[in-house]
Amino acid sequence: MAAQDPVFGFDADDTLWHNEKFFRLTQGRFAELLADHAEPETLEARLLAAERRNIGHYGFGIKGFTLSMIETALEVTGNRVPGEVIAELLAAGQEMLRHPIELLPGAVAAVAALAERGRVVLITKGDLLDQERKLAQSGLGEAFDSVEIVSDKTEATYARVFAGAGFALMAGNSMKSDVLPALAAGAHGVHVPHETTWALEEADDPAQSPLFHRIAALGELPRLVDRLI
């Protein structure tokens, strides 16, 4: 593809395949294990606070989530959490890392359709090994012209990935990570809502940006692109 060809970016987790629901299931198990020490709502709030604190240390992904669960367990038990509970939390994290990929409806067709119209790029954040594992299991690895696994998605990330593109678009479920920084970099941002979204990925809609779009499912993306280019 020439430098001026369209470039289409796709998020991975909860855009191409399910992700957050496995965190929710594990969090439910976490609440069960610590039910004698705190109410579910308290545990949820304490865990979210730990995740927020720890992003700068551990980054995004399952490993940081597991460490945040252990930290929260120590906090709510006054450092008296039983070793068996720690072992179960570690096992739950390891099970998440082994969970097979479940593609979302329309993911394969959407990537293939946009590959016919320009360059397709996967732009995802999180643990390198885990994201590589998920991409390999998805069967979509060969569909992308390039893959970007970054520690965080920022305006600078999108400016670099979309540099020289005649038309640039980013599609994903996270308003905070997939849409707003892409818009700031001058690209079209397409919000594809998922049924579950991590609280730290939520953000308000952009204010009347002509580059902002929302679709109900990935299957609508090729038609949107055809209207825009």
Buried (B, 14 or more C-beta within 10 A) or exposed (E): EEEEBBBBBBBBBBBBBBBBEBBEBBBEBBBEBBEEBBEBEBBBBBBBBBBEEBBEEBBBBBBBBBBBBBBBBBBBBEEEBEEEBBEBBBEBBEBBBEBEBEBBEBBBEBBEBBBEBBBBBBBBBBBEEBBBBBBEBBEBEEBBBEBBBBBBBBBEBBBEBBEEBEBBBBBBBBBBBBBBBBBBBEBBBBBBBBEBBBEBBEEEEBEEBEBBBBBEEBBBBBEBBEEEE
